[in-house]
Amino acid sequence: MPGRPLTRRTAVGTALVTPVLLAGCDIDPPARDGAAPATAPPPEDSALVASVVAALVLSRSVIEAATLSAPDLTPRLEPLATAHAAHLDVLLGAVPDAATTPSAPPVVTAPAALAAVRRAEQRLLREVRRGCVDAASGDLARVLASIVASTAQHAAALADGARA
């Protein structure tokens, strides 16, 4: 069943009403007037951030081990390492005491280097997704969602490169 044809009146009316409707939608909470002092993040978020930082550090160490064992992977893995470094910078501000060095460097052989990176990225993705769901702070959830999106994009690029 075909819909009604779009008339000029309908198009103009829609164009005028849409901004008014969208103005009522606000992703971010309204800014405070400074009436209340900023509160510290919930303690459960500190543990969550520490676990995400640990997962990022582990994933970064796997990338480093992979590039050491298979130097030809360096150009392909460099954007991923750069993204992880940026994510760590953001998260370390929230939990300055978090460990940023892995306890033992992973062993990655050259033939399995890319597969090891893919596995590490999938583990990281699961950890950060869990963090998005468990975060008590909306701001933290948004930051973690951004990290999930970035990690998923890089994981997809790694998977696409395997097929090429």
N, C-alpha and C positions, 0 to 999 in steps of 0.2 A: 504494500500500500504506500504510494508516494506521499511525501510530506507536502505541506503547503509551500508554495513558492515564497522566497524571501522578498519582502517588499522594502522599499526605501524607508517607509515609516517604521517597520520592525527593526531594521538595521540601525537606524538612528536612535530609536528607543533603547535598544540593547546597548549601544555604545554609551549612552548617557547613564544608564542604570548600573552597568558593570563596575565602574570605578567606585560608586557609592557602596555597592555590596562588598567589594574587595577591601575597602577602607576599614570595614568592621573586622576583617580577619587580620590577626596580628600574631606572627610566629613567636616573637620574643615577648616576654612579659613587659608590662609598662615600666618605664624607668622610675626609680624612687626619687623623692625629693631630698633625700639625705636625712629623712626623719629618723630612720633606724640605722645603726651602724652595721656594717657588713659582718655577717656571721661566718664562722669557720666552717669548712665543708664537713659533712657528717663523717664520723670516724669509720663507718663501714666503707665509705668511698676511698679512704686512705689505703685500706687493705686491697681494695679492688684495683686502684691505680698501681699499687706496688706489684700486683700479679700481672697486670698488663705490661708494665715496664719490664718485668722479668721475661715475659714472652717476647717482647721486642728485642731485648738484649740477646736472647738465645737465637732468634731468627737472624739478627745481624751477624752473630758469630758464625752461623752456618753459611751465610753469604760470603763472609771473609774467608772461611775455610775453603769454600767452593772456588773462589777466585784465585786462591793460592794454589790449589791442586789443578785447576784448569784455567790458566790465565786468559784463554780465548773467550771465556764467559764474562770477563770484566765489563766490556761495553754493554752487554745485555743486562747485567745485574746492577750496574752502577745507579740507574734511576731508582731501583728498589732500595738500595742502601741509602741513597740520599733522602728518600721519603721516610725511611725508618729513623734516620738521624733527626729529621725535623719533628717527627712524632715524639721522639724521646725528649727533645728540647721542650716541647709543650708540656709533656706530662711530668718531667722532672721538677718543674716549677711547683707543682702541686704536692709532690712527695720528695723533698730533697734528700732524704735519707735512704731512698731506694737503691738497691745494688745495681750498678751499671756494668759490671763485669761478670761473665759467666764463671761458674766454679771450675769447670774443666772445658778446655776448647774441644769442640766436636771434631771427630776424625771423618774427613770426607775424601773419598778416592775420586780421581779424575773421571772415570766413566760414569759414576753415580752422582756426580756433583749437582747437576741440574735437578735430578729426582730428589735429592736431599733438600735442596732449596724449596722445591714445590711442597714437600711434606712439612717443612718448617713453616712455610707461609700458611698452609692449611691449619696447622696447630694455632698459629697466631690469630688467624681469622676466627676460629672457634672461641678463643679466649676473649678477644675484643668484642665479639657479638654477645657473649655472655655478660660482659661488662656493661654493654649498652642496656641490656634488660635489667641488670641488678643495680645500676647506678641510682643513688638516692637524689643526686643533683641533676637537674635538667641540663645545666651547662655542661657537666661532665658527659652526660649521655649524648649530647650533640657533638662534642669533641670526639668521643669514641665512635660515633656513627660516621664521622668524617674519616677516621682512621680505617674503619671497616670498608668504606667505599674505595679508598685509595688502595688498600691491600687487595681487595677483590679485583680491582682493575689490573693491578700488577700480576696477580695470579692468573687472570685471564690471558694477559699478554704472554706469560710464560707458557701457558698451555697452547696458545696459538703458535708460538714459536716452535713447539715440539712437533706440530703437524706440518710445518713448512719445510 
